Amino acid sequence: MEAELYKSYTHTPPHFFRPNGKYFITGSTYRKQPHLKSDAAKAKAVEYMVTSFEHFGWKIEDWVLLNNHYHIMADAPEDALTLSAVINNFHKFSAIWIRKNVEPGDYVTDKLTQSTYSKNKIWYSYWDTCITYEKYIWCNPVKHGYVTDPTQWRFGSFFHRAKDWSGVKDIIEKYPWDRVGVKDDF
């Protein structure tokens, strides 16, 4: 069995690697730009996310993908050190697709004009932590004002779970998302 390992880096957040641990992972786009604004970009990003996690033996339990960030709840394999490779793979291939298929005018906001925008940088970084409260990501689209009910946001695992699950409303009431202290100012 692989031992737990804490690694710190010069230009990215530190990471704690726990074999078979439950990870809450958040990633953001460069300068918080809504690179994933289109449904097509979101759909492709989800495809690359799922493929990347499966390739390295990680199991995604829940996820949500918004216009400029994502949250993933995943179970690590025995070799949790592969997390950086998983995210690198996901970011790399989704960024290639975005550069080829999405015009900067479709997502560049007032903070950064199109004339100074560089298409080279799509993703900023990711943060991870080993946690036990995964229900927070289900209501993240509500928190950010995309929808009023998490069952309405189709770019998250909760949308798919809710289709066949009669206890959805009970879960939302039992786990109030607005009491969770997760830094999420995207």
Secondary structure, 3 states (H helix, E strand, C coil): CCCCEEECCCCCCCEEECCCCEEEEEEEEHHHCCCCCCHHHHHHHHHHHHHHHHHCCCEEEEEEECCCEEEEEEECCCCHHHHHHHHHHHHHHHHHHHHHHCCHHHCCCCCCCCCCCCCCCCEEEEEEEECCCCHHHHHHHHHCCCCCCHHHCCCEHHHHHHHCCCCHHHHHHHCCHHHCCCCCCC
